[in-house]
Amino acid sequence: MKIDNMVKLKNVQKLSIIPILVVIIITIICLAPFVTKAFHIDDTLFIWAAHHIHAHPIDFYGFTANWYGTEMPMYLINKNPPLVSYYIAIVALLFGWSEVVLHLAFLIPAVGLSLGIYYFARSLCPRPQMAALIAVLTPVFLVSSTNIMSDTMMLAFYVWAAALWLRGLEKDSSSYLFFAAVFIALSALTKYFGMTLIPLLLVYSLVVKRRLGRWVLFLAIPVLILAGYQWLTYTLYGRGLLLDAASYAIVIGQAGGAQFLTKTLTGLAFTGGCLAVVAFYAPLLWSRRIWVVGGVLLALSIATLLVMGTVGTLCLRNADGIQWGLVIQFGLFIVAGVHILALAVADLWKHRDASSLMLFLWILGTFLFASFVNWTVNARTIFPMIPVAGILVMRRFDLRAKVRQLPSGWCLVLPLIPAACIALSVTWADYSLAVCQRSAARMIHTRFHNYPHTLWFQGHWGFQYYMEALGGKVLDFNNSVLRKGDIIVIPLNNSNIKQLPRDKFRFVGKEQLMTSCRWIGTMQGSIGSGFYADVWGPLPFAIGTVPPEKYLFFMAGNFDRERHTSPDR
């Protein structure tokens, strides 16, 4: 009898490995095709810091760079803590700086995040492997995990900290609570958003325990570590970078001056688009009556958009009339965003316990921060919602299944198929944009390789990384000295671009490069997509005709305004 029980236990342990392997394998399969992705957007900042760390391991931001059009200290540019740059520095020291090496290294935090979601979901919902797969097959997970920025690593630490904390409270284990506190600190030192876990777990613990206990001492550990980081950066740079980043997000966000309605609609659209997979589960989660409500909400959203006409930088009307494709996509994303918030509200209303409150506050707090506090609405600030989104879907499905006896198995897997198609398409679109900018830098280098004068350029992101690697010089609006005959390259789809004075520069040519993905875009203002900043558009991605990437060439000199015409920009 005892032997039989041991055999059964071993069989259960073997079976429990299967969902873990499924989560790991699907994560790797989805991300592996993109390991050749060019460095993109803010990747450049983290790489610069990693290079500096090799020479100055303690003084991580003690150098200057041109990111906003003029040379500035890095601690004023990068509003993220340095842990990711230390990780890059270690990997590069061992294996080199190539794109493939660094992207392979960042598969580790991506797999760590998917496994963390699985373990976190085990205590909160049935079918934790499905909750993890829902999170993985979101556009925001796949795109963010094909970059070498701080987001995926931060959220991996964040979710593991939450999972360990819940286990520590349940078992009253100091070991679990201690490691949870360490992971909170690591999350916050990867990206400052990580410190939001401190008040979140404080509220959860108070609801569970009903009083303060020794567990609160463990929450003091990350607070003390972050206080030490604030002191260290103040000592190094004359300003504490943690509080400096918080004030930057608030001040710049307020300076943008977007109206409340615009921010709300944009935040909902980013929520719905970044977590598009959740929308495909809606038929399994709600009654027909709620579907009617959803239809009415879609109609109201479209009507609101038509009345507004312009949302942020996106004009929903052009010379041909209403851009119905964008309006409908916008409306669908808004409803999908409301759907995610509704899942959190419904779960809290039904369960009214510590877990449902934590999930609700996690979703609502992230939404409010992304929409109204951060300097811009972007997918990276929506990203922390993904662990909770999958859990809420499974909790809601379990509730409905008990009442209506819904089928499971393939019924739960089928919505992942269209969701995966969308997520992989968006990831491919972002991949192709990054590769296009790398190709443009190489094309420009080939064209001007033997040019006798200096080759300057405007623009930043990955384009700057490759232009400088090939010998180009970034234009400093305040300090650069240009000579007659110098060439200036301006990428039109880039950041911090200034128009040149017409009497001192002459337009001499233009190049256009098509991205390999021509029907969906992540950072194309003409179709309203602004995955990394809603300044480009109020949608995280959009289906439409993606325009070519344009690069203009100007020659420095003294020219008569009447003797040449400016290009159509």
Backbone torsions as a table, in degrees:
resi	resn	phi	psi	omega
1	MET	NA	-44.3	179.3
2	LYS	-64.3	-39.0	178.6
3	ILE	-64.7	-41.6	178.9
4	ASP	-59.9	-42.0	179.2
5	ASN	-64.0	-38.6	178.1
6	MET	-65.3	-39.3	178.0
7	VAL	-63.6	-44.6	179.2
8	LYS	-61.4	-40.8	179.8
9	LEU	-62.4	-42.1	178.2
10	LYS	-63.8	-39.6	178.6
11	ASN	-64.0	-40.0	177.8
12	VAL	-63.9	-42.4	178.7
13	GLN	-62.7	-38.7	177.4
14	LYS	-63.9	-44.7	-179.4
15	LEU	-63.4	-33.8	-177.0
16	SER	-69.5	-18.6	178.2
17	ILE	-74.3	-27.1	-173.7
18	ILE	-60.3	-51.2	179.3
19	PRO	-62.8	-31.7	177.1
20	ILE	-64.3	-46.2	179.2
21	LEU	-63.9	-37.9	178.5
22	VAL	-61.3	-45.3	179.8
23	VAL	-62.4	-44.8	-179.1
24	ILE	-64.0	-48.3	-174.7
25	ILE	-64.5	-44.2	-179.1
26	ILE	-66.0	-38.7	176.7
27	THR	-59.2	-47.1	-178.5
28	ILE	-67.8	-42.4	179.6
29	ILE	-59.4	-40.1	-178.2
30	CYS	-71.5	-31.7	-173.9
31	LEU	-97.3	-28.0	-175.1
32	ALA	-57.0	-37.8	-179.4
33	PRO	-63.2	-12.9	-173.9
34	PHE	-108.7	16.1	-176.9
35	VAL	-71.5	-12.7	175.9
36	THR	-92.9	9.5	-178.8
37	LYS	-58.3	137.6	176.6
38	ALA	-67.7	154.4	174.3
39	PHE	-61.8	138.9	-163.4
40	HIS	-140.5	146.3	174.7
41	ILE	47.6	-119.8	-173.7
42	ASP	-83.5	2.1	173.8
43	ASP	-49.5	-40.2	-176.0
44	THR	-56.3	-41.7	-178.1
45	LEU	-62.4	-44.2	-178.3
46	PHE	-68.4	-34.1	178.2
47	ILE	-69.4	-43.8	176.9
48	TRP	-55.7	-47.7	-179.1
49	ALA	-62.8	-38.2	178.6
50	ALA	-63.8	-41.0	176.0
51	HIS	-59.0	-44.7	-178.6
52	HIS	-66.1	-35.7	-179.5
53	ILE	-63.3	-32.2	177.3
54	HIS	-58.2	-38.9	-178.5
55	ALA	-89.8	-30.6	-176.2
56	HIS	-134.9	82.0	-171.5
57	PRO	-60.0	-29.1	-177.7
58	ILE	-92.4	-39.0	-175.7
59	ASP	-87.4	69.9	-168.5
60	PHE	-65.8	-31.5	-179.9
61	TYR	-114.9	26.0	-176.8
62	GLY	-87.7	52.7	176.8
63	PHE	-151.2	171.8	-178.3
64	THR	-113.7	158.5	178.7
65	ALA	-156.2	160.3	177.5
66	ASN	-106.1	103.7	-179.5
67	TRP	-122.5	-22.5	-179.3
68	TYR	-116.4	17.9	178.3
69	GLY	103.0	-6.1	176.3
70	THR	-151.9	157.7	-177.2
71	GLU	-68.4	130.1	-178.9
72	MET	-142.4	156.3	173.3
73	PRO	-62.6	141.9	-178.1
74	MET	-62.4	-30.7	-179.3
75	TYR	-68.4	-14.8	173.3
76	LEU	-91.4	-12.7	-176.3
77	ILE	-96.9	-56.2	-174.3
78	ASN	-87.2	109.9	-178.5
79	LYS	-93.2	36.9	176.2
80	ASN	-128.5	148.7	174.8
81	PRO	-69.6	170.6	-164.5
82	PRO	-96.1	6.5	-170.8
83	LEU	-60.4	-39.5	179.3
84	VAL	-63.4	-39.5	179.0
85	SER	-64.9	-35.0	174.7
86	TYR	-64.9	-39.5	177.5
87	TYR	-62.5	-45.4	177.7
88	ILE	-61.4	-42.8	-178.8
89	ALA	-60.5	-41.7	179.7
90	ILE	-67.0	-46.0	179.8
91	VAL	-61.1	-45.8	-178.4
92	ALA	-65.2	-35.9	178.1
93	LEU	-61.8	-35.3	-177.3
94	LEU	-87.1	-36.7	-168.8
95	PHE	-128.4	-8.0	179.2
96	GLY	105.5	178.6	-170.4
97	TRP	-105.5	9.8	-174.2
98	SER	-67.6	158.4	179.6
99	GLU	-60.2	-44.4	-177.3
100	VAL	-62.3	-44.5	-179.5
101	VAL	-59.9	-48.5	-176.2
102	LEU	-70.6	-37.3	177.9
103	HIS	-68.1	-37.1	174.9
104	LEU	-63.1	-38.9	177.7
105	ALA	-63.2	-33.6	-178.2
106	PHE	-84.0	-1.5	167.4
107	LEU	-67.6	-27.2	-177.9
108	ILE	-64.3	-52.8	176.4
109	PRO	-64.5	-29.3	178.1
110	ALA	-66.0	-45.4	176.2
111	VAL	-66.2	-38.5	176.8
112	GLY	-60.2	-37.6	178.6
113	LEU	-68.3	-46.6	-178.5
114	SER	-63.1	-39.3	176.1
115	LEU	-68.4	-38.1	177.4
116	GLY	-61.1	-40.6	177.3
117	ILE	-63.3	-40.4	178.5
118	TYR	-60.1	-49.4	-178.2
119	TYR	-68.9	-36.3	176.9
120	PHE	-64.9	-40.4	-177.1
121	ALA	-72.1	-22.5	-176.4
122	ARG	-57.5	-34.6	-177.7
123	SER	-92.9	1.2	-173.8
124	LEU	-122.0	-17.8	-176.9
125	CYS	-156.2	159.4	170.3
126	PRO	-73.2	160.9	177.2
127	ARG	53.9	59.1	-178.3
128	PRO	-62.2	-26.8	178.2
129	GLN	-65.5	-34.9	177.0
130	MET	-68.8	-38.5	176.8
131	ALA	-60.3	-40.8	179.4
132	ALA	-67.5	-42.1	-179.1
133	LEU	-67.3	-36.4	175.1
134	ILE	-59.7	-42.7	179.2
135	ALA	-65.4	-42.6	-177.8
136	VAL	-64.6	-39.6	-174.5
137	LEU	-90.0	34.7	169.7
138	THR	-98.9	147.7	176.8
139	PRO	-56.9	-37.5	-174.7
140	VAL	-70.9	-33.8	177.1
141	PHE	-66.5	-49.6	-174.6
142	LEU	-67.6	-44.8	-179.9
143	VAL	-65.0	-47.5	-178.1
144	SER	-62.5	-33.6	-177.4
145	SER	-82.8	-5.1	171.8
146	THR	-96.9	5.1	172.8
147	ASN	-104.6	170.0	175.7
148	ILE	-117.0	48.0	175.0
149	MET	-98.4	-166.3	-169.8
150	SER	-91.9	-9.8	-165.1
151	ASP	-66.7	-49.7	-176.1
152	THR	-66.4	-42.6	179.0
153	MET	-64.7	-42.1	178.2
154	MET	-57.8	-47.8	-176.2
155	LEU	-70.5	-30.2	175.4
156	ALA	-61.6	-49.9	175.9
157	PHE	-60.2	-39.7	-176.6
158	TYR	-60.6	-49.5	-176.3
159	VAL	-70.0	-41.2	177.6
160	TRP	-64.1	-36.9	176.8
161	ALA	-61.9	-43.7	179.2
162	ALA	-64.4	-43.8	-180.0
163	ALA	-62.4	-44.6	179.8
164	LEU	-66.0	-37.2	-179.7
165	TRP	-65.7	-44.4	178.7
166	LEU	-61.1	-41.2	178.8
167	ARG	-67.8	-38.4	179.6
168	GLY	-64.4	-40.7	177.3
169	LEU	-66.4	-41.0	-178.3
170	GLU	-62.9	-42.5	-177.1
171	LYS	-94.4	-3.3	-174.2
172	ASP	53.6	47.6	-174.0
173	SER	-105.2	119.3	177.4
174	SER	-66.0	-32.1	-179.4
175	SER	-63.5	-48.7	178.7
176	TYR	-61.6	-43.5	-178.6
177	LEU	-65.3	-37.5	178.8
178	PHE	-64.9	-48.5	-179.6
179	PHE	-66.4	-32.8	174.1
180	ALA	-61.3	-43.4	179.2
181	ALA	-63.1	-40.0	177.8
182	VAL	-63.6	-41.3	180.0
183	PHE	-67.6	-33.4	174.7
184	ILE	-61.2	-45.6	179.7
185	ALA	-62.9	-42.9	178.6
186	LEU	-63.0	-39.7	177.7
187	SER	-61.9	-45.4	-179.0
188	ALA	-69.0	-29.7	178.1
189	LEU	-83.0	-5.0	171.7
190	THR	-93.1	-42.9	174.6
191	LYS	-154.9	136.5	-169.8
192	TYR	-61.6	-22.6	177.8
193	PHE	-55.6	-25.8	-178.3
194	GLY	-56.7	-26.4	-177.3
195	MET	-74.6	-10.3	175.8
196	THR	-66.6	-15.6	178.2
197	LEU	-68.7	-23.1	-179.0
198	ILE	-64.0	-56.1	177.7
199	PRO	-66.5	-31.5	180.0
200	LEU	-63.0	-47.2	179.8
201	LEU	-73.3	-27.7	175.2
202	LEU	-62.4	-47.7	179.1
203	VAL	-63.0	-46.3	179.9
204	TYR	-57.8	-46.2	-176.8
205	SER	-65.9	-37.8	178.2
206	LEU	-65.2	-38.0	178.7
207	VAL	-68.9	-38.6	-179.6
208	VAL	-71.1	-48.2	-172.3
209	LYS	-90.6	-19.2	178.6
210	ARG	69.8	0.0	178.8
211	ARG	-163.1	165.4	175.1
212	LEU	-73.3	146.2	177.8
213	GLY	-144.6	-169.4	-178.6
214	ARG	-67.6	-16.4	178.0
215	TRP	-59.6	-28.7	-177.9
216	VAL	-66.5	-25.0	178.3
217	LEU	-64.2	-31.9	179.7
218	PHE	-70.3	-31.5	176.1
219	LEU	-68.7	-19.0	177.0
220	ALA	-73.6	-19.4	-177.8
221	ILE	-63.3	-53.8	177.6
222	PRO	-63.8	-30.9	177.3
223	VAL	-62.7	-44.3	179.3
224	LEU	-66.3	-39.3	179.1
225	ILE	-64.4	-42.8	179.2
226	LEU	-68.5	-34.2	174.7
227	ALA	-63.9	-39.7	176.3
228	GLY	-64.4	-38.6	176.9
229	TYR	-64.3	-41.2	178.0
230	GLN	-61.5	-42.8	178.7
231	TRP	-65.9	-43.9	-178.9
232	LEU	-60.7	-46.8	-178.2
233	THR	-69.2	-31.7	175.2
234	TYR	-66.3	-39.1	178.3
235	THR	-65.4	-40.6	-176.7
236	LEU	-75.7	-41.1	-167.3
237	TYR	-123.8	2.4	178.7
238	GLY	77.0	9.7	177.2
239	ARG	-157.0	137.3	177.3
240	GLY	-75.4	119.5	-170.3
241	LEU	-74.1	-24.4	179.0
242	LEU	-65.9	-54.4	179.2
243	LEU	-68.7	-29.9	177.8
244	ASP	-63.8	-41.2	178.8
245	ALA	-66.0	-39.6	179.5
246	ALA	-63.2	-44.8	180.0
247	SER	-67.4	-34.6	178.5
248	TYR	-62.3	-46.4	-178.4
249	ALA	-60.2	-41.5	-177.1
250	ILE	-73.8	-47.9	-175.7
251	VAL	-65.2	-47.3	-179.2
252	ILE	-66.2	-38.3	178.0
253	GLY	-62.1	-41.4	178.4
254	GLN	-69.9	-33.7	179.8
255	ALA	-65.6	-26.5	178.8
256	GLY	-63.3	-32.3	172.5
257	GLY	71.6	17.4	179.7
258	ALA	-66.6	143.9	-179.7
259	GLN	-72.1	159.3	-177.8
260	PHE	-59.2	-43.6	-178.6
261	LEU	-64.3	-41.0	179.2
262	THR	-63.0	-45.1	179.3
263	LYS	-64.0	-39.4	-179.3
264	THR	-64.9	-48.8	-179.5
265	LEU	-63.7	-40.6	179.0
266	THR	-65.5	-44.0	178.2
267	GLY	-61.3	-41.7	177.6
268	LEU	-65.6	-41.7	179.8
269	ALA	-64.2	-41.5	177.4
270	PHE	-65.8	-40.2	178.3
271	THR	-62.1	-48.8	-178.6
272	GLY	-66.6	-40.1	-178.7
273	GLY	-73.3	-43.9	-178.2
274	CYS	-65.9	-30.2	179.6
275	LEU	-113.6	45.1	-172.4
276	ALA	-58.2	-28.2	-177.9
277	VAL	-57.0	-33.5	-176.4
278	VAL	-62.1	-35.2	-178.3
279	ALA	-62.1	-32.1	-178.0
280	PHE	-72.4	-14.4	176.8
281	TYR	-92.2	-5.3	-176.2
282	ALA	-55.3	-41.1	179.9
283	PRO	-60.0	-25.2	-179.5
284	LEU	-87.7	-10.5	-169.2
285	LEU	-109.2	-18.4	-171.6
286	TRP	-133.2	155.7	177.4
287	SER	-78.3	169.9	179.6
288	ARG	-62.3	-33.8	179.5
289	ARG	-61.3	-40.5	178.2
290	ILE	-68.9	-32.5	176.8
291	TRP	-63.9	-36.1	175.7
292	VAL	-63.7	-41.8	177.0
293	VAL	-61.1	-41.1	178.0
294	GLY	-62.8	-39.3	177.6
295	GLY	-64.0	-41.2	177.4
296	VAL	-64.0	-41.7	179.2
297	LEU	-63.1	-39.0	177.1
298	LEU	-62.5	-44.1	179.2
299	ALA	-62.6	-42.0	178.7
300	LEU	-65.3	-38.3	178.8
301	SER	-63.1	-45.8	179.8
302	ILE	-64.5	-41.2	179.0
303	ALA	-63.4	-41.3	178.4
304	THR	-61.8	-43.6	179.6
305	LEU	-63.0	-40.3	179.8
306	LEU	-66.2	-38.2	178.0
307	VAL	-66.9	-42.1	179.9
308	MET	-66.3	-41.1	178.8
309	GLY	78.1	-44.8	179.5
310	THR	-131.5	131.8	176.3
311	VAL	-123.5	111.7	-174.7
312	GLY	63.6	-121.8	179.6
313	THR	-96.4	-0.8	-175.7
314	LEU	-95.9	119.6	174.3
315	CYS	-93.2	122.8	-175.9
316	LEU	-85.9	1.1	173.9
317	ARG	-126.8	142.9	173.1
318	ASN	-131.7	-165.6	-176.9
319	ALA	-62.3	-25.1	-179.5
320	ASP	-89.9	-2.6	179.9
321	GLY	114.6	-153.9	-178.0
322	ILE	-71.4	134.7	175.8
323	GLN	-84.9	82.6	-171.7
324	TRP	-62.3	-34.9	179.1
325	GLY	-59.2	-45.9	179.1
326	LEU	-68.9	-39.9	-178.9
327	VAL	-61.8	-44.5	-178.4
328	ILE	-67.9	-43.2	176.4
329	GLN	-59.4	-44.2	179.9
330	PHE	-59.7	-47.7	-179.8
331	GLY	-61.5	-42.5	178.9
332	LEU	-63.8	-41.2	178.7
333	PHE	-64.3	-39.9	179.0
334	ILE	-61.4	-47.7	180.0
335	VAL	-63.5	-39.9	177.4
336	ALA	-62.9	-36.9	176.1
337	GLY	-66.0	-43.4	176.2
338	VAL	-60.6	-38.7	179.5
339	HIS	-57.7	-42.5	-179.6
340	ILE	-66.4	-43.3	176.1
341	LEU	-63.8	-37.2	179.5
342	ALA	-65.5	-36.4	176.6
343	LEU	-60.6	-41.5	179.6
344	ALA	-66.4	-41.9	179.8
345	VAL	-66.2	-45.2	-179.1
346	ALA	-63.5	-38.7	178.9
347	ASP	-65.3	-41.9	177.6
348	LEU	-64.7	-41.6	-179.0
349	TRP	-63.8	-38.1	-177.3
350	LYS	-75.7	-47.2	-170.8
351	HIS	-93.3	-39.4	177.7
352	ARG	49.1	48.6	178.2
353	ASP	-130.7	-176.5	-175.7
354	ALA	-63.2	-39.7	-177.8
355	SER	-66.4	-45.9	-179.6
356	SER	-65.8	-35.0	177.1
357	LEU	-66.1	-42.4	179.1
358	MET	-61.8	-45.4	-179.6
359	LEU	-63.7	-40.1	178.5
360	PHE	-63.7	-48.2	-179.5
361	LEU	-65.3	-34.4	178.4
362	TRP	-61.5	-48.9	-179.7
363	ILE	-68.2	-50.6	-175.3
364	LEU	-65.0	-43.5	-179.5
365	GLY	-62.2	-41.9	178.3
366	THR	-64.9	-42.2	179.3
367	PHE	-61.9	-46.0	-178.5
368	LEU	-65.3	-40.9	178.1
369	PHE	-63.5	-47.7	-176.8
370	ALA	-65.1	-36.9	-173.1
371	SER	-87.3	-34.1	-168.7
372	PHE	-125.9	-14.9	-176.2
373	VAL	-106.9	-47.5	-175.9
374	ASN	-64.3	157.2	-175.4
375	TRP	-65.0	-22.3	176.5
376	THR	-150.0	152.9	170.4
377	VAL	-82.6	124.8	177.0
378	ASN	-149.8	167.6	-177.1
379	ALA	-65.5	-30.5	-176.3
380	ARG	-65.5	-28.9	177.7
381	THR	-85.1	-18.4	173.8
382	ILE	-81.2	-25.7	-174.4
383	PHE	-47.0	-42.0	-178.1
384	PRO	-61.9	-10.3	178.4
385	MET	-73.5	-21.0	-165.8
386	ILE	-62.6	-35.6	179.3
387	PRO	-62.6	-38.5	-176.9
388	VAL	-75.6	-33.7	-177.7
389	ALA	-58.6	-48.5	179.7
390	GLY	-64.6	-37.9	179.1
391	ILE	-65.1	-43.7	179.9
392	LEU	-63.0	-39.1	177.9
393	VAL	-61.1	-46.2	-178.6
394	MET	-69.2	-36.8	177.4
395	ARG	-65.6	-42.2	178.9
396	ARG	-67.0	-41.4	179.3
397	PHE	-63.3	-42.2	179.7
398	ASP	-61.7	-39.6	178.7
399	LEU	-64.7	-45.1	179.6
400	ARG	-68.1	-36.7	-177.9
401	ALA	-64.4	-35.8	179.2
402	LYS	-66.9	-32.9	-177.0
403	VAL	-84.6	-42.5	-171.5
404	ARG	-113.2	2.9	179.4
405	GLN	54.1	55.0	179.2
406	LEU	-71.3	144.6	176.1
407	PRO	-71.2	149.6	177.2
408	SER	-113.6	-146.4	179.9
409	GLY	66.5	-122.6	-178.0
410	TRP	-61.9	-25.8	177.8
411	CYS	-59.0	-34.3	179.5
412	LEU	-83.2	-26.0	-176.9
413	VAL	-82.1	-35.2	-173.9
414	LEU	-55.0	-42.4	178.9
415	PRO	-61.9	-20.9	179.3
416	LEU	-69.5	-22.4	-175.7
417	ILE	-68.8	-55.2	176.0
418	PRO	-65.2	-32.5	178.0
419	ALA	-63.0	-42.5	179.0
420	ALA	-64.7	-38.6	178.5
421	CYS	-60.6	-44.0	179.2
422	ILE	-67.2	-47.5	-177.2
423	ALA	-61.7	-43.0	179.9
424	LEU	-69.6	-34.3	177.3
425	SER	-65.5	-42.7	178.4
426	VAL	-65.1	-40.3	178.6
427	THR	-64.2	-40.9	176.9
428	TRP	-63.7	-40.2	178.5
429	ALA	-60.8	-44.1	179.3
430	ASP	-69.2	-37.8	175.6
431	TYR	-59.1	-46.1	-176.8
432	SER	-67.6	-33.2	176.5
433	LEU	-66.3	-43.3	178.5
434	ALA	-62.9	-44.9	-179.8
435	VAL	-65.0	-36.3	179.0
436	CYS	-61.8	-40.6	179.5
437	GLN	-68.9	-35.5	174.2
438	ARG	-65.6	-42.7	179.2
439	SER	-63.6	-37.7	179.2
440	ALA	-63.0	-43.2	178.7
441	ALA	-60.7	-41.4	179.3
442	ARG	-68.3	-40.0	177.7
443	MET	-62.3	-43.6	179.8
444	ILE	-65.2	-41.0	177.9
445	HIS	-61.3	-43.2	179.3
446	THR	-63.5	-40.8	-177.6
447	ARG	-66.9	-37.2	-174.1
448	PHE	-113.4	19.8	-175.7
449	HIS	-58.6	-39.9	-178.1
450	ASN	-103.1	14.1	-178.8
451	TYR	-69.5	133.0	-172.1
452	PRO	-75.4	-12.2	-178.5
453	HIS	-108.2	176.4	-175.5
454	THR	-75.8	139.5	175.4
455	LEU	-101.0	113.3	178.4
456	TRP	-105.1	164.5	174.8
457	PHE	-152.2	152.8	167.0
458	GLN	-102.4	173.0	179.5
459	GLY	92.6	160.8	-173.8
460	HIS	-137.4	-137.9	-178.7
461	TRP	60.0	-151.2	179.6
462	GLY	-65.4	-29.5	177.8
463	PHE	-57.5	-42.0	178.7
464	GLN	-64.0	-41.6	-179.3
465	TYR	-56.8	-47.8	-175.7
466	TYR	-76.7	-34.7	177.5
467	MET	-63.6	-44.9	179.2
468	GLU	-67.7	-36.1	178.4
469	ALA	-63.5	-27.3	-179.4
470	LEU	-97.3	8.0	173.5
471	GLY	102.4	-2.2	176.4
472	GLY	-71.8	157.4	179.7
473	LYS	-116.4	128.9	179.7
474	VAL	-73.4	137.4	-176.8
475	LEU	-77.1	125.5	174.8
476	ASP	-99.5	115.3	-174.6
477	PHE	-62.9	-22.6	-177.1
478	ASN	-101.0	-28.1	-167.3
479	ASN	-124.2	-17.1	-176.3
480	SER	-68.0	137.7	177.0
481	VAL	-109.7	111.7	-178.8
482	LEU	-99.6	145.8	179.1
483	ARG	-114.4	159.4	-179.3
484	LYS	-58.2	129.9	-179.1
485	GLY	99.2	-14.7	176.4
486	ASP	-62.7	148.1	179.3
487	ILE	-107.4	137.1	176.1
488	ILE	-119.4	126.6	178.0
489	VAL	-100.9	133.3	177.8
490	ILE	-124.3	112.2	173.1
491	PRO	-82.3	122.4	-172.7
492	LEU	-72.4	-30.6	179.5
493	ASN	-97.4	74.5	-176.7
494	ASN	-158.1	-178.3	-173.7
495	SER	-105.5	155.3	174.6
496	ASN	53.6	54.7	178.6
497	ILE	-100.7	136.6	175.9
498	LYS	-122.4	141.9	176.9
499	GLN	-74.4	139.0	-177.4
500	LEU	-84.8	147.5	177.0
501	PRO	-65.0	131.8	-172.1
502	ARG	-70.0	-22.7	-178.3
503	ASP	-83.7	-7.1	-178.2
504	LYS	-118.2	-6.3	-178.5
505	PHE	-139.0	141.6	179.7
506	ARG	-118.7	133.6	177.6
507	PHE	-70.7	126.7	-175.7
508	VAL	-124.1	-3.1	177.9
509	GLY	167.6	172.1	-177.6
510	LYS	-150.2	143.4	173.0
511	GLU	-125.1	144.1	175.9
512	GLN	-125.6	133.0	176.4
513	LEU	-124.4	130.7	176.3
514	MET	-87.6	137.9	171.4
515	THR	-73.6	155.3	-179.0
516	SER	-69.5	-23.4	174.9
517	CYS	-102.3	112.4	-172.0
518	ARG	-109.1	6.2	-175.5
519	TRP	-125.8	-1.2	175.8
520	ILE	-148.7	138.8	-175.1
521	GLY	-136.0	154.3	178.7
522	THR	-110.7	-24.8	179.6
523	MET	-141.9	63.0	179.1
524	GLN	-129.3	106.9	-176.0
525	GLY	-61.6	-29.6	-176.8
526	SER	-66.3	-24.3	177.6
527	ILE	-112.4	11.1	171.7
528	GLY	79.8	17.0	-177.9
529	SER	-98.6	128.6	-179.2
530	GLY	-140.7	61.9	-174.0
531	PHE	-51.9	-42.1	-175.4
532	TYR	-96.5	-11.8	177.8
533	ALA	-168.1	127.0	-176.9
534	ASP	-71.2	-1.4	171.3
535	VAL	-59.5	-32.6	178.2
536	TRP	-76.4	-33.0	-179.6
537	GLY	174.4	157.8	-174.9
538	PRO	-85.7	9.4	177.7
539	LEU	-117.3	143.2	178.6
540	PRO	-68.1	-31.8	173.7
541	PHE	-154.8	161.6	-178.2
542	ALA	-148.6	144.2	174.9
543	ILE	-90.4	128.8	-178.7
544	GLY	171.1	-177.1	179.1
545	THR	-78.8	114.8	-178.3
546	VAL	-82.8	122.3	-179.4
547	PRO	-73.3	161.1	176.6
548	PRO	-68.7	154.8	172.9
549	GLU	-78.6	124.6	-174.5
550	LYS	-107.1	139.3	179.2
551	TYR	-130.7	120.0	-177.9
552	LEU	-101.2	145.9	-179.4
553	PHE	-120.4	130.3	179.1
554	PHE	-126.2	149.0	176.1
555	MET	-110.3	134.9	179.1
556	ALA	-79.4	145.9	178.4
557	GLY	163.7	-173.8	175.0
558	ASN	-105.9	116.1	-172.8
559	PHE	-129.5	150.1	175.3
560	ASP	-78.9	126.9	-177.4
561	ARG	-57.8	-32.4	-173.2
562	GLU	-79.7	-8.9	-172.5
563	ARG	-98.3	4.7	173.9
564	HIS	-154.3	161.0	178.7
565	THR	-115.2	151.2	179.8
566	SER	-79.2	152.5	176.9
567	PRO	-71.3	157.6	174.4
568	ASP	-75.0	110.2	-176.9
569	ARG	-98.9	NA	NA
